Amino acid sequence: MDVLVFDIHADFAHFRKIYSTSSPLTYSVIPPTSFYGIVGAIIGLEKEENQYLRLLNQHTLKVAIQVLQPVKKIRIGLNHVNTKGNVWVPKQRREGARTQIRTEFLRFPKFRCYVHIDDSALFSRLVEYVQNHQNVYTVSLGLSECIANVEFVAFQSFEQKNDRETVSIATAIPERLLRKLEIEPGKEYLKERLPIAMNDERVVLHYDEVLFDASGQSLKAVVDLYWANENGINIVFLN
């Protein structure tokens, strides 16, 4: 399988956890459902009526995510204004016209993304744009304010493996594929429940527990299925 490898990084990122309400929390890695939007922004697929999700989804796109920078999180108070009814009406009370919401952000996040698209025309367009450091729409990590930079790394061939041996996996591992995890000293193991599949009405169809190291180190594990290239890099697709 041909795989495009690129890095994406920003000063801040926020991928809102669905269960957090008044104080939004963020996932530590890019959820596949957010990655569809990132790819759509690069190649210029329309977001109106979620058109990009008809072409980029769990059936047409494969993605593996590698953490390159240690996971760091901060909380920032964001000022929100009431714009319901397409007008701004200042609140007539002591607190003023704004409501401040403490929001959790990733600080200086950097990820290496391994992606394959079944549609050869879309895949070729993505490869061309990333190689030329171009994008149609502004790329961000979650919120529109978290503007991101995309850097081409490689275009490589990966071979499917299912030998059930302990191997070093560079990317986050879905729990559904994990058979055994070798615990090593000096690593900080994290597990988060990420949205994996979503329909074109933005309704999440499937979640999965995903494991990774918070410092960006690889994990030694036995998995049902992984992909390897000639350089000895092993990855597991999230979707």
HELIX and SHEET records of a PDB file:
HELIX    1   1 PRO A   32  ILE A   43  1                                  12    
HELIX    2   2 GLU A   48  ASN A   50  5                                   3    
HELIX    3   3 TYR A   52  LEU A   55  1                                   4    
HELIX    4   4 LYS A   84  ASN A   86  5                                   3    
HELIX    5   5 SER A  120  GLN A  131  1                                  12    
HELIX    6   6 GLU A  175  LEU A  177  5                                   3    
SHEET    1   A 4 LEU A  61  VAL A  67  0                                        
SHEET    2   A 4 LYS A 110  ILE A 117 -1                                        
SHEET    3   A 4 ASP A   2  ALA A  10 -1                                        
SHEET    4   A 4 ALA A 148  SER A 157 -1                                        
SHEET    1   B 3 PHE A  12  ALA A  13  0                                        
SHEET    2   B 3 ARG A  98  ARG A 107 -1                                        
SHEET    3   B 3 LYS A  73  VAL A  81 -1                                        
SHEET    1   C 3 GLU A 159  LYS A 161  0                                        
SHEET    2   C 3 TYR A 226  ALA A 228 -1                                        
SHEET    3   C 3 ASN A 234  ILE A 235 -1                                        
SHEET    1   D 3 VAL A 167  ILE A 169  0                                        
SHEET    2   D 3 LEU A 219  VAL A 223 -1                                        
SHEET    3   D 3 LEU A 178  GLU A 182 -1                                        
SHEET    1   E 3 ILE A 173  PRO A 174  0                                        
SHEET    2   E 3 VAL A 204  ASP A 213 -1                                        
SHEET    3   E 3 TYR A 189  MET A 198 -1                                        
END                                                                             
